[in-house]
Amino acid sequence: MKAEIISIGTELLLGQITDTNAAYLASELPLLGIDLYWITQVGDNRSRLVDALRRACERSDIVITTGGLGPTEDDVTREAIAELLGEEMTVDPEIEQWIRDMFQKMDIDMPECNIRQANLIPSARAIINLRGTAPGWWVEHENRIILTMPGPPSEMQQMWEREIKPELKKRLSGDIIVSRTVKTLGLTEARVDEMVTPLLHSTNPTLAVYAKLDGIHLRLTAKHREQAKARELIAQAEEQLSDILGQYIWGFDEDTLESIIGSMLRQKMLSLATMESCTGGLLASTITDVPGSSDYFKGGLVAYSAEMKATFGVDDALLAEKGTVASEVAAAMAQAARLKLKADIGIGITGVAGPAELEWKTAGTVHIAIDADGKVSSLSTRFPPRRQEVKRRAVFAALFILRQLLIDWK
């Protein structure tokens, strides 16, 4: 079956919000064996939405809309579908009472405009919304299914998971699509592409290569009528990737470097401390994104100036000789963090996030050092001089080096 997503809202076209709903649904539809061929964005304009719906119904079996179900005049999804199908909307008394009860539970007087959300057409049935006042619609017309869901992601996702996906599963019996993401770091996109060239020509499973801030991701996608067979195809291809890429693979699917590092530190009963300059505390923030990180993370020091580096224990003479951006300074920062915070391992990061500061140094230059009880592992590299990207990539690089150190830890 072919599907199309229509994301509704002028704020999408103005770039004021990101269309996370379409991304979420795009990852969900293949799991049901539904092929997604088109994603359309349209503003809060009834005539343009009718055109988009008509085009979608001409070329797709399932049309999914998000947004435009609110109570105000610019929420036109219901009206557009009614116009497209030539059906009249009427207020459903049960839905109206449900909406009134929702407001009563919130102890809020209901504006009368909210009654618009109780409208239905003969071809539609309401889809319950447990997180808001806007029910969705399930419409069936001339062998087409039109599904409408609210725009707020939390409302949309719960409606999809609880109400829509289970119903679609019952109706569909086509191929199941299974995906697996293999995450690597330490190689360029071109190099990874070159190494896995033989697998790129496979039609089932297929392989795609993507550049991300935390490395190069490879997405395997297999299709089969039986889920177990699709997973078997994925497993075989994953084994081939493992043979080719080896130690450069650091995780899969939803894995994050910080969660993997956390598990390894906890397992080995080791503690960690950090001192950062160009990353401005982002490394410590990323490490503490993991629940329970207080089990192994002693703390982080942000030493943005030479004075603060010296205050935290970096030798003044070294700073005078090398400046603040040098591999030797990163090593001294790692050692100072380890000693000052009484940790087993210290990480130091210094560099030039760019593009304006320290112009005598090349923007994007980063020095990373890890001090494990006096034994130092280091990396000096250069990233594209985009400030936020340099900071994120430096953090991922530091965690990747730490991961390798922990793998080898005796």
C-alpha positions in Angstrom: 0.0 0.0 0.0 1.1 3.5 -0.8 0.9 6.3 1.8 1.2 10.1 1.8 1.6 12.4 4.8 0.2 15.9 4.7 1.6 18.2 7.5 -0.7 21.2 8.0 0.3 24.6 9.4 1.6 27.9 8.1 4.2 27.8 10.9 5.8 24.8 9.1 6.2 26.8 5.9 7.7 29.8 7.7 10.3 27.6 9.4 9.0 28.4 12.9 8.7 24.8 13.9 10.2 21.5 12.6 8.0 18.8 11.2 8.8 16.1 13.7 5.4 14.5 13.1 6.3 13.5 9.5 9.6 12.2 10.6 8.0 10.1 13.3 5.4 8.6 10.9 7.9 8.0 8.2 9.8 5.7 10.6 6.5 4.0 11.7 4.9 3.2 8.3 7.6 0.8 7.0 7.1 -1.4 10.1 3.5 -2.0 8.8 4.7 -2.7 5.3 3.3 0.6 4.0 5.4 2.4 1.4 5.7 6.2 2.0 6.2 8.0 -1.3 5.3 11.6 -0.6 5.3 14.1 2.3 3.6 17.4 1.7 3.5 20.5 3.8 0.6 23.0 3.3 -0.4 26.2 5.2 -3.6 26.9 7.0 -5.5 27.6 3.7 -8.6 25.6 2.9 -8.5 25.7 -0.9 -4.8 24.7 -1.0 -5.4 21.9 1.5 -8.3 20.6 -0.6 -5.9 20.6 -3.6 -3.3 18.7 -1.6 -5.8 16.2 -0.3 -7.2 15.6 -3.8 -3.8 15.0 -5.3 -2.9 12.6 -2.4 -6.1 10.6 -2.8 -5.4 10.2 -6.5 -2.0 8.6 -6.0 -2.1 7.0 -2.5 -4.1 4.4 -0.7 -3.7 6.0 2.7 -3.5 9.7 3.4 -2.4 10.8 6.8 -2.8 14.4 8.0 -1.4 16.1 11.1 -2.5 19.5 12.3 -5.4 21.8 11.7 -7.8 20.2 14.1 -8.0 23.0 16.6 -11.0 25.1 17.5 -10.1 28.3 15.7 -11.0 29.6 12.2 -7.6 28.8 10.7 -8.0 25.1 11.7 -9.4 23.9 8.4 -8.6 20.2 8.1 -12.1 19.0 8.8 -13.7 21.5 6.5 -11.2 20.7 3.7 -12.0 16.9 3.9 -15.7 17.6 3.9 -15.4 19.8 0.8 -13.2 17.2 -0.9 -15.8 14.4 -0.4 -18.8 16.6 -0.9 -20.2 15.7 2.6 -21.8 17.9 5.2 -20.5 18.2 8.7 -22.7 18.0 11.7 -22.0 18.1 15.4 -21.8 14.7 17.1 -23.6 15.0 20.5 -21.4 12.3 22.1 -18.1 14.0 21.0 -19.5 17.4 22.1 -20.2 16.0 25.6 -16.8 14.3 25.7 -15.1 17.7 25.0 -17.3 19.5 27.6 -16.3 16.8 30.1 -12.6 17.3 29.3 -12.9 21.0 30.1 -14.9 20.3 33.3 -12.1 18.0 34.5 -9.6 20.7 33.8 -11.9 23.2 35.7 -11.8 25.5 32.7 -14.8 27.2 31.0 -15.2 25.8 27.5 -15.2 28.4 24.7 -18.1 27.7 22.4 -15.7 27.6 19.4 -14.5 24.2 20.7 -17.8 22.7 19.6 -16.2 22.8 16.1 -14.0 19.9 17.2 -17.1 17.7 17.6 -18.0 17.9 13.9 -18.1 14.7 11.8 -19.1 13.8 8.2 -20.9 10.6 7.3 -17.7 8.9 6.0 -15.8 9.6 9.2 -15.7 8.2 12.7 -14.0 10.0 15.6 -10.6 8.8 16.9 -10.2 9.4 20.7 -7.6 11.9 21.8 -6.5 11.2 25.4 -4.1 14.2 25.6 -6.2 17.0 24.1 -9.6 18.2 23.0 -9.2 17.5 19.3 -10.5 14.1 18.2 -9.0 12.7 15.0 -11.0 11.3 12.0 -10.9 7.9 10.4 -12.4 8.4 7.0 -13.0 5.6 4.4 -14.1 6.7 0.9 -13.8 4.9 -2.4 -11.2 2.4 -1.2 -9.1 5.2 0.3 -8.4 5.8 4.0 -7.9 9.3 5.3 -6.5 9.6 8.8 -6.4 13.0 10.6 -4.4 13.5 13.8 -3.7 16.6 15.9 -0.5 18.6 15.4 1.0 18.5 19.0 3.5 15.6 18.8 2.5 14.1 22.2 -1.1 14.0 21.1 -0.4 12.7 17.6 2.0 10.0 18.8 -0.3 8.6 21.4 -3.3 8.6 19.0 -1.1 6.7 16.5 0.2 4.2 19.0 -3.1 3.5 20.8 -5.8 3.9 18.2 -4.5 3.9 14.6 -1.5 1.6 14.4 -3.3 -1.4 16.0 -6.2 -1.0 13.6 -4.0 -0.8 10.5 -2.1 -3.9 11.7 -5.4 -5.9 11.6 -6.1 -4.8 8.1 -2.8 -5.1 6.4 -1.2 -8.4 5.4 1.6 -7.3 3.1 5.4 -7.4 3.5 6.9 -6.4 6.8 9.8 -4.0 6.6 12.5 -4.2 9.3 15.3 -1.7 9.7 18.5 -1.7 11.6 20.9 1.3 12.0 24.6 0.6 12.5 26.6 3.5 13.9 30.3 4.1 13.2 32.8 6.8 14.1 36.4 7.5 12.9 35.9 7.2 9.2 34.7 9.6 6.5 31.4 9.1 4.7 33.3 8.5 1.5 35.6 5.9 3.1 32.7 4.0 4.6 30.8 4.1 1.3 33.9 2.7 -0.4 34.4 -0.1 2.2 30.8 -1.3 2.0 30.4 -1.0 -1.8 29.5 -4.7 -2.4 26.6 -4.4 0.0 25.2 -1.2 -1.6 24.1 -3.2 -4.6 21.9 -5.5 -2.5 18.1 -5.1 -3.1 17.0 -7.0 0.0 18.2 -5.9 2.4 19.0 -2.4 1.1 21.8 -0.4 2.6 22.1 3.4 2.8 24.9 5.6 4.3 24.3 8.8 6.2 26.6 11.3 7.7 25.7 12.4 11.2 27.4 14.5 13.9 28.1 11.3 15.9 29.7 9.5 12.9 28.5 7.7 9.9 25.3 5.7 10.1 24.4 2.8 7.9 20.7 1.8 7.6 19.8 -1.7 6.7 16.2 -2.3 5.5 14.8 -5.7 4.7 11.3 -6.7 3.4 9.5 -10.0 3.8 6.0 -11.3 4.5 7.3 -12.9 7.7 9.0 -10.7 10.2 11.3 -13.4 11.4 12.6 -13.8 7.8 13.1 -10.1 7.5 15.1 -10.0 10.7 17.2 -12.9 9.5 18.1 -11.0 6.3 19.1 -8.0 8.5 21.2 -10.2 10.8 23.1 -11.7 7.9 23.9 -8.2 6.4 24.8 -6.9 9.9 27.4 -9.6 10.3 28.9 -8.7 7.0 29.1 -5.0 8.0 30.7 -6.1 11.3 33.4 -8.0 9.4 34.1 -5.0 7.2 34.0 -2.1 9.7 35.0 -3.9 12.9 36.1 -1.5 15.7 34.7 1.5 14.0 31.2 0.3 14.9 30.2 1.8 18.3 26.4 1.2 18.5 23.1 0.3 16.9 19.6 1.9 16.5 18.8 4.0 19.6 22.2 3.6 21.2 24.1 6.7 22.3 27.8 7.0 23.0 27.1 8.5 26.4 24.8 5.6 27.5 27.3 3.0 26.3 30.1 4.8 28.1 28.0 4.9 31.2 27.3 1.2 31.2 31.0 0.4 30.7 32.1 2.7 33.5 29.6 1.2 35.8 30.5 -2.3 34.9 34.2 -1.7 35.5 33.5 0.4 38.6 35.5 3.4 37.3 34.9 7.1 37.9 35.2 10.0 35.4 35.9 13.7 35.6 36.2 16.3 32.8 37.8 19.7 32.1 36.5 21.6 29.0 37.4 24.7 27.2 35.9 25.1 23.7 33.0 22.7 24.4 31.9 24.9 27.2 30.5 22.2 29.5 28.8 20.2 26.7 30.7 17.1 27.4 29.6 17.1 31.0 26.1 17.9 30.0 26.0 15.0 27.5 27.5 12.5 30.1 24.8 13.5 32.6 22.0 13.0 30.0 22.2 9.4 31.1 20.0 8.5 34.2 22.2 7.3 37.1 25.3 9.0 35.8 26.1 10.1 39.3 27.3 6.5 39.9 30.4 7.2 37.9 30.7 10.9 37.0 32.5 12.9 39.6 31.9 16.3 37.9 33.0 18.7 35.2 35.1 21.8 35.2 34.6 24.5 32.5 37.9 26.4 32.1 37.3 28.7 29.3 40.2 31.1 30.0 43.9 30.6 30.7 43.3 31.9 34.2 40.7 29.3 35.0 42.8 26.5 33.5 45.6 27.6 35.9 43.2 27.9 38.8 42.1 24.3 38.2 45.7 23.0 38.2 47.1 23.4 34.7 50.7 24.7 34.9 51.2 28.4 34.2 54.6 27.8 32.5 52.9 25.3 30.1 50.2 27.8 29.3 52.8 30.5 28.7 54.8 28.3 26.4 52.0 26.5 24.4 49.0 28.9 24.8 45.6 27.6 25.6 45.1 25.5 22.4 47.6 22.6 22.3 47.7 18.9 22.8 49.9 19.3 25.8 47.4 21.6 27.4 44.6 19.1 26.8 46.6 16.4 28.5 47.3 18.7 31.4 43.6 19.5 31.7 42.7 15.8 31.7 45.3 15.1 34.5 44.1 18.1 36.5 40.4 17.1 36.3 41.3 13.5 37.4 43.4 14.7 40.3 41.3 17.6 41.5 38.0 15.6 41.4 39.6 12.3 42.6 38.5 10.2 39.6 40.0 7.2 37.9 39.8 8.9 34.5 40.0 12.5 33.4 39.1 14.0 30.0 40.5 17.4 28.8 39.2 19.2 25.7 40.6 22.5 24.3 40.3 24.0 20.8 38.9 26.8 18.7 35.1 26.4 18.1 35.3 29.3 15.7 34.8 31.2 13.6 36.0 34.5 15.2 38.0 33.7 18.3 41.7 33.2 18.3 42.1 33.8 14.6 45.8 32.9 14.8 44.6 29.4 15.2 42.6 27.6 12.6 38.9 27.5 13.5 37.7 23.9 14.1 41.0 22.8 15.7 40.4 20.5 18.7 42.7 18.7 21.1 41.3 15.9 23.2 43.2 14.0 25.9 42.2 11.2 28.3 44.3 10.5 31.4 43.7 7.1 32.9 45.8 6.9 36.0 48.7 8.8 34.3 48.4 7.0 31.0 47.3 9.5 28.3 45.4 8.8 25.1 45.0 11.8 22.8 43.6 13.1 19.6 44.3 16.3 17.7 41.9 16.9 14.8 40.1 19.6 12.8 36.4 19.8 12.2 34.4 22.0 9.7 34.5 25.5 11.4 30.8 25.7 12.3 30.7 26.5 16.0 27.9 24.2 17.2 29.1 21.4 15.0 32.6 21.7 16.3 31.4 21.4 19.9 29.2 18.4 19.3 31.8 16.6 17.2 34.4 17.2 19.8 32.2 15.6 22.5 31.5 12.6 20.4 35.2 12.2 19.5 36.1 12.3 23.2 33.5 9.7 24.1 34.6 7.4 21.3 38.2 7.5 22.5 37.1 6.8 26.0 35.0 3.9 24.7 38.1 2.3 23.1 40.1 2.9 26.2 37.5 1.1 28.3 37.3 -1.8 25.9 41.1 -2.3 26.4 41.0 -1.6 30.1 42.5 -4.4 32.2 
